[in-house]
Structures are given as C-alpha cells and as structure tokens.
Amino acid sequence: TGGCVPASAVPGAGVASTRVSPDAVALLEWLRGAAGDYLGKDTSSRVVLPPGDGEGLLLLELGSGVGVVGLTCAALKPRARLVLTDAPEVLSLADRSIAANDHDLAARCIARPLPFGDEGAMREVLAEMD
C-alpha cells in the first residue's frame, strides 16, 4: 500500500501498519508458487491452503496490519472465515480493508485487538473463534 508510516509506539507498527511488509510479500510469493498445481507443476509436497472452498475453515492472521495476506487467503477460500488481529492502535487499518472488499468477503471477516504478547487477549480471540 505504500505511503508514509505514521509515528507509533506500538512494536511492529512501523512496518505493518500502513504498507505491505516484506514478510507479507514473501508469504504471497510463496502462495503464488502453490499455483503450480494449476500450471502443471508438482506441488504435492507442500500444503499451502487445504483443497476445497474453505467450508469450516477458520483463518487467523496475527499482526495483520492492513490484512492483505489474510484477506487474500479468505478470497481464495470463499467459505472460510477470517479473523485479522493487531494492536488496538492500528486495528482500524484492518477494519478499513475489510470494509473496502465486496460484501461476500467482508461478511466472513472480523478484526480483533491482539497486542503483541498479551496472553489474555489471545484467549479472548480464541474463545470467540470457537
């Protein structure tokens, strides 16, 4: 997404809050490699996303920033649910990304606060996912 990164005291927010981070790019490149199945390449030795439409699948992205990786995975699995998580101070970016997508995708996605290292917040997110 690019642009200037706002000043923030949130650990990791300088990388993930307003631009696509290098780790997200690397993951998307890895996911793209899984398309070899459709191009006649053998990718049977690695599982990126399970086959099918995602029925019953719950995706969780930790430290999602804008949520591009999670939203891309959810778009590839049209029946999967997605939870984007990040520090409360930057969670509005994930909310905005969800709202910017089509209704069918957005209806399956939520954003929840999950500060780095906050075990109680992680328990809350996991309990809500059950």
Secondary structure as UniProt FT lines:
FT   TURN            11..12
FT   HELIX           13..16
FT   HELIX           22..33
FT   HELIX           34..37
FT   TURN            38..40
FT   TURN            44..45
FT   TURN            55..56
FT   STRAND          58..61
FT   TURN            62..63
FT   TURN            65..66
FT   HELIX           68..76
FT   TURN            78..79
FT   STRAND          81..86
FT   HELIX           88..90
FT   HELIX           91..100
FT   HELIX           103..106
FT   TURN            107..108
FT   STRAND          109..113
FT   TURN            116..117
FT   HELIX           119..129
//
